[in-house]
Amino acid sequence: MRHLVSAMLVIVGIIHLLPLSGVLGAEHLARLYGLAFTDANLVVLMRHRAVLFGMLGLFPIFAAFRPEMLPVALIAGFTSVVSFLWLAWPRDAHNANIATVFYVDLLALACLVIAAIAWLIGSDRGTL
C-alpha cells in the first residue's frame, strides 16, 4: 500500500508541476491556457501563480517519501484540485486548454482519492 500511496502522490505532484513553465513568460502562459497574455500585470500574476504551482507540485512528491507529511499533502492536494473543479464547472464554458486542465484535475482527484483510501486502509495511518 505504501508504494501505491507514493505513486499517487508523485502523479499528483507532476500534474501540479506542469504549469511551472508559465514562469518563463507570456508565450509559455499562452501555450498552457490558450489565452493571450498582453497585460503586463496579468503576466506577473500568472507567472507568480506558476511559481506557487511549482511549490504545490513539489510538496506531494516530497510527502511521497516522508509519510508523516502525507495528511498535509492530501489536504493541500484536495483543496487545490476540488477548488479548481468547482470553479471551472461547467466545463463547456471554457476553451479547449482549460477543458484539458479540468480533465487532468479529475485524474489528480482520482489519484488523491486512491492515495487517501490506501493510506486509511493500508495500516495505522502513521506507519505507512
N, C-alpha and C positions, 0 to 999 in steps of 0.2 A: 504493500500500500504506500509505503514511503516514496518509492520511485514513481508511482502514479501521481501522487501529490506534487512531487518535484517537477515532473514532466509538464503537468498542467500549469504550474506557476511559471515555468520557463516560457511556455507558449503565450501565456497572458503577458508576460514581460516583453516578449518580442513584438507582440501586437501593439503594445503601448510605446515601443521604441520606434515604430515605423514613421510617425510624424516628426521625429527628431530632425530629419533632413530639412524641414522647413526653416530651421535656424540659419540656413545658408542664404536665404533671401526670398524676394518676391517670386522669382521664377520657380523655385522649388515649391513654394506655397501654392502657386497656381497649378502646378502638376498634381499636387496632393489633393486639392479641393476643387479643381475645375473652375476657379474664380479668378478674376483679375484683381490683383492687389496693387492698386495705383496710389492709394492714400498712404503716405509715409507713416502716419500714426497707426493705422491698422497693421501695417507691416511690422512695426515694432511690437505691437501687442501679440500678433500671431507668431512672431519669432520667439517671444518670451513664452508663449503657450507651448511651442515646440520644446523649449528647454525643460519646462515643467513636465511634459510628457516623457522626456528622457529620464528625468528623475523617477517618475512614476513607473516607467518601464524597468529601470534597474532594480527597484525595490523588490518586486516579486521574484526576480531572478536571484537576488541576494537571499531572500527568505526561503527559496527552494533548498538552500544549503545550510540554513540556520532555522531549524524547526521552531525555536522559541519566538521567531518573528512571524510565523505563519498567521496567527489570528489578525495581526495588524495588516499584513499584506492582503488577506482576504477582505477585510473591511475596506481598505483603500481600493482594491480592485472592483468589488461590488459597487462601491459608491461611484466610481468613475464610469463604469460600463452602464449601470442602470440609469444613472442620471442622463447620459447621452441618449440612450434608447428612449427614455421618456421624452426628452426634449425634441428628438428627431421624429417622433411619431406624429402624424402618419408619414411613412417613408416615401410615399409617392409625391410628396410636396417638395422634393429636393432634386438636385441634379444627380447624374449618374455616379459622380465621385462620392458625394455624401451618402447616397444609397449603398455604395460599396462599403463605406465606413460603418454604416448601420449593420450590414450583414456580417462584417468582420467582428463587430462588437457582440453580435449574437453568438458567434463562435467563442469569443472570450468569455461570455456569460456561461456558456455550456462548460467550458474548461473550469471556471470558478466553481460552478455547482458540483462538478465531478470532484474537484480538489476538496471542497468542503465536506462532501459526503464521505469521501475516502478518509479524510482526516478524522471525522467524527466516529466512523465505524472501525477504522484501522487499528486503533489501540487506545491508550489512555490520554489521547489528545496532546499530552505534553511530551510523550516519548517517541512519537513517530519519526 
